[in-house]
Amino acid sequence: MVRRIMDDTLNTRPQRDSEGTPLRIFLVEDSEDVRDLIVESLAEIGGVRLVGYAETEMDALRHLQQHSYDVLILDIQLKQGNGMSLLQALARSNTRRQSEIKVVFSNHVSPTYRRVGVQCGVQHFFDKSSELPLLCDLLEELAQQRAGKAGRTSSSNNSPQGPAQAGGI
């Protein structure tokens, strides 16, 4: 039943962005409660859209190799596989664009995981237990940057600034 609600949210949630293409987010999280919390949080941010989610490393890899996204949010520990192995597989596949932003949202944000994550292209790490508001700040800022870029022709630095930096590397 909860999965059906989440699927309905993915397919029917009205978009709050009126300025162009929403920031497409793909979520890799095996905890249904955490997924629901993130989906609820995303619904409050204009200009973002959850385009899919996966609970396992293999499901995520299959989806991500065939579909585009702008932001990948992933946990490290999954029921099957783990987020770091997923990042390494994506790096090896050479099918990803440089503009895709990778964010770790996990209870496991040790210096070792951060070091490996950076090698795999992770730009931001957030602790699940306390930094959901910072993750939301980052996503809101990225959505605003995307909306601002729609009318501009000059290139600008794509690295987030401001309050979201606290969860960065």
Summary of the structure (lengths in Angstrom):
residues: 169
radius of gyration: 15.1
end to end distance: 37.6
largest distance: 46.5
contacts: 512
relative contact order: 0.15
helix: 46%
strand: 19%
